[in-house]
């Protein structure tokens, strides 16, 4: 198998950069051989390199220029902006929405640890939301439309989005994910009732051993559990049980783990872009660790007890031992290749 270039590792990194940067921001105060602040700064800077449209005066990635300034012109709409996918010149709204949501969640929970980079992280969210608001024609109707016309978005856009971002896992998680965030933002009773009434119908407890742009069930349960652990929403107790089950299912060393680990301890899932699974699951571990810590709770997992400290250390190990070392090693190799062949503009080897 050919050695992957840094660009190859970065495919889907836009999907995972937001959870990577919050892991770094959380550990910024922990002394080690790694410069977490520099890694945080560069993670946020990556978003600026992915920007599409008319770039702002405070753009820090100076080699980038304005691009795709006529998006939407053929239908009489301004659809400029947003983020490109990986090293390509195309925008995919489905994973972009997930990225933007995760970055916002990261800021809500851990923004206090981002220091001076918080303002840049907020700008990264706004760049995504400004575009996503442009692609919705009327305010306050998107969720209702999706609920009335249930089905995977790729069902009607198949040739345009598949095989890149097909919605393989179905639409159910997206409806719950949307309702949970709408409830969090608006505190409207109708969204709370929607979540409770559709928990079973929309399979809230299904496939909880992964989390990403195509399967949001684990994130739904962890996000709702914050309400329960803060003592504000006992009617969501079953979602907390789902979150507990998720935590137990991914712990290494248990009898029947639902997540694979490499011999060295890296979270592993078959297929491409493994780091998106590493960072996404690590983010949920870190978030749940914080929620449990505030509530002074632990998760019983048979003969094992998952404490907030255990979850934090597991997430930290994924970042320190694997992600930072991997990207440091790949970056060094890429710099060497650039010196040997500075003209080539690589995307994949």
PyMOL commands that set and color helices and strands:
alter all, ss='L'
color gray80, all
select helices_A, chain A and resi 6-10+13-26+36-49+73-75+93-113+115-134+142-148+153-155+158-161+172-186+189-197+217-229+234-250+274-295+308-340
alter helices_A, ss='H'
color red, helices_A
select strands_A, chain A and resi 260-261+267-268+299-301+304-306
alter strands_A, ss='S'
color yellow, strands_A
deselect
rebuild
show_as cartoon
